[in-house]
Amino acid sequence: MKHRNLLNFYSNFLVLLSMTAYFQVYQPSGMVDGTKAPQFRQKIQELLQANPKVIVIDFKDVSFMDSSGLGALVLSLKTVRAAGAKLFLCSVNEQVMMLLELTDMHKVFRIFESREELEKNIMNV
């Protein structure tokens, strides 16, 4: 019984490690505007160093995004695609979604309602 429990533990641990290598999550907070755009792009560059297949940007704690933040998001998409990975968004609030829709960027990004929904679907992408 002890060996089976130990085996299950290591099996779960390896799945967790492979998922961490598979995708990386960035969760910015507050306003994503011209003052934070460079940090936003830098964080995406840092996440790409782990060679993930997917980068998730979780907007749960973002209260506002302006055109500079949108520019950083679009440049991040180009950077992620150039690295051979995919970029997904989740937990996008009404203001950010309105900005994405007004600029037709909601057609460019794969957007999930929540991180839970994303995690359920991520293996099917």
C-alpha positions in Angstrom: 0.0 0.0 0.0 2.8 2.4 0.8 4.5 1.8 -2.5 1.2 2.5 -4.4 0.7 5.8 -2.5 4.3 6.8 -3.2 3.9 5.9 -6.8 0.7 8.0 -7.0 2.4 10.9 -5.4 5.3 10.8 -7.9 2.9 10.3 -10.8 0.9 13.4 -9.7 4.1 15.3 -9.1 5.4 14.5 -12.7 2.0 15.6 -14.2 2.2 18.9 -12.3 5.8 19.4 -13.5 4.9 18.7 -17.1 1.9 21.0 -16.9 4.2 23.8 -15.5 6.5 23.2 -18.5 3.5 23.1 -20.8 2.0 26.4 -19.8 3.0 29.6 -17.9 0.5 32.0 -16.4 0.9 35.8 -16.1 -1.6 37.6 -13.9 -1.1 41.4 -14.1 -3.0 43.6 -11.7 -4.4 47.1 -11.6 -4.2 49.2 -14.8 -2.4 48.0 -17.9 -1.5 51.3 -19.5 1.5 53.1 -21.0 3.3 53.1 -17.7 3.1 49.3 -17.3 3.4 48.3 -21.0 7.2 47.7 -20.8 6.8 45.6 -17.7 4.0 43.6 -19.4 6.2 42.8 -22.4 9.2 42.0 -20.2 7.2 39.5 -18.2 6.1 37.7 -21.4 9.8 37.5 -22.4 10.7 36.0 -19.0 7.9 33.4 -19.3 9.1 32.4 -22.7 12.5 31.4 -21.3 10.9 28.3 -19.8 9.9 27.3 -23.4 6.2 26.7 -22.7 3.7 25.6 -25.3 1.1 28.0 -23.9 1.2 31.3 -22.1 -2.0 32.4 -20.3 -2.7 36.0 -19.4 -5.2 36.0 -16.5 -6.9 39.4 -16.4 -8.7 38.6 -13.1 -7.0 41.5 -11.2 -6.9 44.0 -14.1 -9.2 47.0 -13.6 -8.4 48.9 -16.8 -6.4 48.6 -20.0 -5.8 51.5 -22.5 -4.5 51.5 -26.1 -0.9 51.3 -24.8 -1.8 48.2 -22.9 -3.5 46.8 -25.9 -0.4 47.5 -27.9 1.7 45.6 -25.4 -0.7 42.7 -25.6 -0.6 42.6 -29.4 3.3 42.7 -29.4 3.2 39.9 -26.8 1.1 37.8 -29.1 3.6 38.3 -31.9 6.5 37.5 -29.6 4.8 34.3 -28.3 3.9 33.1 -31.8 7.5 33.8 -33.0 8.6 31.5 -30.2 6.3 28.7 -31.4 3.9 29.0 -28.5 0.2 30.0 -28.1 -1.2 32.9 -26.1 -4.6 32.7 -24.4 -6.5 35.2 -22.3 -8.9 34.5 -19.4 -11.0 36.4 -16.9 -11.3 39.5 -19.0 -13.5 42.2 -17.5 -16.1 44.2 -19.3 -13.9 47.2 -20.0 -11.0 45.2 -21.4 -13.5 43.1 -23.5 -15.0 46.3 -24.9 -11.6 47.5 -25.9 -10.8 44.1 -27.6 -14.2 44.2 -29.4 -13.9 47.8 -30.6 -10.5 46.9 -32.1 -11.6 43.5 -33.4 -8.9 41.9 -31.3 -11.4 39.6 -29.7 -11.3 37.7 -33.1 -7.5 37.4 -32.8 -7.1 36.2 -29.2 -8.5 33.0 -27.8 -10.4 34.2 -24.7 -11.8 32.1 -21.9 -14.3 33.2 -19.3 -12.2 32.0 -16.4 -9.0 30.2 -15.6 -11.0 27.1 -14.7 -12.7 27.0 -18.1 -9.3 27.5 -19.8 -7.7 24.7 -17.8 -10.6 22.3 -18.7 -10.1 23.1 -22.4 -6.3 23.6 -22.6 -5.5 20.0 -23.5 -7.9 20.2 -26.4 -6.2 23.2 -28.0 
